Amino acid sequence: MKKLNTRLANFNKKIVGKKLIIFGTGPTAKELMGKLKLPISYLVDNDKNNWDQSIDGYKVFNPKKIKTEKKGEVVVVIASSAVEDIAEQLIKMGLKKENSFLTSPFLIDYNKQKEEKNLPKLLVTAFGESGGLWLIDLKEEKKKRILRGNCRGIEAFRDGYYVVLDNVGIVKLNKKLQEIKRYKLPHSQNLHSIALDKKRGIIYLNETGHDRIGIFNARSLKRTGEIYLGKNKKNVLEQHHINDVKIYNDQIYVSLFSLKGVWRREIWKDGAIVKINRQSGMIENNVVTGLSQPHSILFDNNQIYYCNSMNCEVKKGRTTICKIFGYTRGLAKKDDTIFIGQSKARRLSRFDKDFKIVSLDTGIHCWNVKERTDHFISLPADGIFEIKLI
């Protein structure tokens, strides 16, 4: 409501003392005229069937009539969903945006939103075809692949980023996203997320294929220990499938597919987010249980957010705050905008029958919570794992 009031105030300033023409005769125009008392001169419309008609007491003309007006004395208000086409039409008539023509304040102009907002750049790890580390400039809508391969975890440190590259190990980048060094680790560990404990200078790396979290010195990347969550250290196949790890308030949090180790039996209601005791390496507390393939733990203002991926949703605590038509994995937040990764669905049989539509696209949802808008940025990859704000 606050943003709408700001838009209305700016709109009213720009029409003061001007001859007002409304471009459009449909529901959008009627909404504008119904909600605001405007000193309208007349309406114009591209549909010739509406010419010479009267709407709410105002006559409708051919848009060519605008050419007869003195440009400095008139303001045309676009009150139609065809904003881009009409704007181009008015520009060809010699009118200037935000000077000679405006968009109805009740219409969302995404291009204007991009200009007004301090949109962040995103680093996105992806895997499969065209997988790698992608840099996305939301304002310019430009995408650039920095690394190639199956990228999963990413963590920022003072001078750059650590990126987990499957079947390789950890790639260290500087702030300019230039590769500094590769730390090769043994293959067949199914590496996932990475977290930096800045206080202790320790890196935690999920070695998902062995149900353990490797502990590394943050400077040398030398492995110094492990936290093992499995029941039997001789197991070849992991039982819990730990995927994300986060450090928050000096505590270690992990998301996993199954507490009881039953996910390989296609049991998908045993996922959890747990807190790990740093000294014992044991699960200290079950933060949230009963989940279906949880990923992407995020803490913001002491609230926990995460993706309940198989249910295609984002949750805050135990409450579902967003549900989309694709597999949710990758989560970031800035102010009122939540960035949600969407991956291609690999096994449709696993999705609940309530899903009438399942998206096969991969990309990022830029969801503005307050304005209830979503802008989707596609990526040419099979899956997204993590999103990091720059």
Secondary structure, DSSP 8 states (H G I E B T S, - for coil): -HHHHHHHHHHHHHHTTSEEEEE--SHHHHHHHHHS---EEEEE-S-GGGTT-EETTEEEE-GGGGGGS-GGGEEEEE-SS-HHHHHHHHHHTT--BTTTEEE-TTS--HHHHHHHS---EEEEEEESTT-EEEEEETTTTEEEEEEES-EEEEEEETTEEEEEETTTEEEEEETT--EEEEEE--SSS-EEEEEEETTTTEEEEEEGGGTEEEEEETTT--EEEEEE--S-TT-SS-SS-EEEEEEETTEEEEEES-SSS-GGGT--S-EEEEEE-TTT-SEEEEEEEEESSEEEEEEETTEEEEEEGGGTEEEETTEEEEE-SSEEEEEEEETTEEEEEEE--S-GGGS-TT-S------EEEEEETTTTEEEEEE-SSSEEEEEEE-
